[in-house]
């Protein structure tokens, strides 16, 4: 995995998951998800691109919060949706 510096890292804040039990939108919809992603700007929890609704990507685009981290146990990485790269 190649990690790069990214100007969007300036948007990263200390956050706590708003819905640690699952994807915020999927919980409301009663929809399944595959993996969870944590917005590192506001704490939104969304589902990954392998999930039917791709809420993490939708949140990044709609709210301008491009950096998300995996919320899966044992995973420690961050992704920039704008640059489509690990950061």
TAURHU-V758203 format. One record per residue. N is the residue number from 0. RES is the residue in three letters. PSI is psi in degrees with one decimal (none if undefined). D_CENTER is the distance of its C-alpha to the mean C-alpha in Angstrom with 2 decimals. Layout:
N&RES&PSI&D_CENTER ; N&RES&PSI&D_CENTER
//
This chain:
0&UNK&125.4&17.86 ; 1&UNK&127.4&18.51 ; 2&UNK&136.3&16.67 ; 3&UNK&161.5&17.54 ; 4&UNK&151.6&17.75 ; 5&UNK&133.7&15.94 ; 6&UNK&-20.8&17.08 ; 7&UNK&-12.8&13.64 ; 8&UNK&-20.4&13.47 ; 9&UNK&-17.5&15.85 ; 10&UNK&-7.7&13.20 ; 11&UNK&132.7&11.70 ; 12&UNK&161.0&13.19 ; 13&UNK&120.4&13.95 ; 14&UNK&159.0&11.92 ; 15&UNK&143.5&12.37 ; 16&UNK&128.2&10.29 ; 17&UNK&-34.6&11.93 ; 18&UNK&78.0&12.27 ; 19&UNK&-16.3&12.33 ; 20&UNK&-10.8&14.31 ; 21&UNK&-176.4&11.78 ; 22&UNK&126.3&9.74 ; 23&UNK&-49.3&11.27 ; 24&UNK&-40.3&12.69 ; 25&UNK&-36.0&13.74 ; 26&UNK&-40.9&15.57 ; 27&UNK&-37.6&17.44 ; 28&UNK&-17.9&18.25 ; 29&UNK&30.2&19.16 ; 30&UNK&149.2&17.18 ; 31&UNK&161.4&16.12 ; 32&UNK&166.5&12.86 ; 33&UNK&-59.0&12.71 ; 34&UNK&159.8&9.76 ; 35&UNK&145.4&6.96 ; 36&UNK&141.3&3.37 ; 37&UNK&122.2&3.95 ; 38&UNK&126.1&4.40 ; 39&UNK&9.9&7.35 ; 40&UNK&-39.6&9.64 ; 41&UNK&-10.2&10.13 ; 42&UNK&5.0&8.65 ; 43&UNK&137.9&7.36 ; 44&UNK&120.3&6.36 ; 45&UNK&165.8&5.74 ; 46&UNK&156.1&7.30 ; 47&UNK&175.4&7.22 ; 48&UNK&-16.4&9.77 ; 49&UNK&-9.0&12.48 ; 50&UNK&154.6&12.29 ; 51&UNK&-34.8&14.84 ; 52&UNK&-12.7&12.92 ; 53&UNK&48.2&9.68 ; 54&UNK&-30.2&8.31 ; 55&UNK&-45.6&4.65 ; 56&UNK&-41.5&7.02 ; 57&UNK&-42.3&9.55 ; 58&UNK&-45.6&8.05 ; 59&UNK&-43.4&7.56 ; 60&UNK&-44.3&11.10 ; 61&UNK&-36.2&12.68 ; 62&UNK&-4.7&11.89 ; 63&UNK&32.6&11.97 ; 64&UNK&87.1&8.92 ; 65&UNK&-16.5&8.19 ; 66&UNK&124.7&6.76 ; 67&UNK&153.1&3.58 ; 68&UNK&154.6&5.37 ; 69&UNK&139.1&6.59 ; 70&UNK&15.7&7.95 ; 71&UNK&138.7&10.84 ; 72&UNK&134.7&14.25 ; 73&UNK&-4.5&15.73 ; 74&UNK&137.3&12.79 ; 75&UNK&78.8&12.37 ; 76&UNK&160.5&10.53 ; 77&UNK&150.2&8.28 ; 78&UNK&137.7&7.71 ; 79&UNK&116.4&9.03 ; 80&UNK&-27.5&8.81 ; 81&UNK&-47.7&12.23 ; 82&UNK&-4.6&13.97 ; 83&UNK&52.2&12.44 ; 84&UNK&152.7&12.89 ; 85&UNK&141.7&12.07 ; 86&UNK&none&12.68
//
